[in-house]
């Protein structure tokens, strides 16, 4: 694989300089606010053997719109095209965009960018939510939370908790399959406010043996253990750049362990796609989706598909591409592609 001609450093530099169609309705869920816990949204789906969760990440709509307006629009529409195809292949019950959905607050247009991006996801006809990335910027955070909470097909409920929220997925018979903790990692990584939300929710909901749902967590900036597990050789997959865990020092993981989280997935680093276990939790990179972000020459753009067995509440994942093909790392695959 070729080294990218548009690197993370160039991408960040350009960022500083730049400082609805008719579709088949794939989703069949009904969302409702929970009565007991602020920040929980319950998504009810029909009885089924498998729940399908599709992760988009790092879409970066409107990146460099002032500097390269024609190029930006072309890449933005190209991204929308592959999102449609990914949804057609995945047929998900829920979509989550794990940060950097739009790019910055250029000329105070962040709210406009957010509205446009939300409209595109809503047009896919699937219940959806997002986690905030370090580039998702607006002038009025409170107004942004309110809009996202009421957007078409949205199951976002982060207004009361700085963007932190939980999407609880239940089947129509009442069986709770999944609790997805959607956290705001801010500009520098997971901090105390996110861990406090995680702890309060986990303590509020206890289950008898055999009844506990699968607990997963999604956010934008990876934990330090993503780097540690790559360095010790236990990660499986592809490394295209160093892990930008920012100022997170590795201490956050214990909070996820205490909350009973089985898997964490993130974005932020566009050129890596691997997973590893740390203290019993699988740490997973999403596959970068947006052509407005860097990295397309290192890794093909796509999405991550999580398939959850509703009987056992176990999961498996695979990277999904717009043509319907998939990829999973080999048993011993541990490949540094950053210098290729």
Protein Blocks (a to p, Z undefined) as FASTA:
>chain_A
ZZdfbdfklmmmmmmmmopcddddfbfcdcdddfklghiacddddddfbdcddddehklg
oiaklmmmmlmmmmmmmmmmmmmmmmmmnopabdcdeejkbgcjehhimmmmmmmmmmmm
mmnopacdddddfklccfblmlmmmmmmmgghiabdfklngopacdddddfkopafbdcd
dddebjnopcfklmmmmmmmmmmpccdehiaccdddddfbdcfklmmmmmnopagcddfb
dcdehjaghlmmmmmmmnopabdcdehilmbccdddeehiacdddddfbfkbghklmpcc
ddddddddfklopacdddddfkopacdddfklccdfklZZ
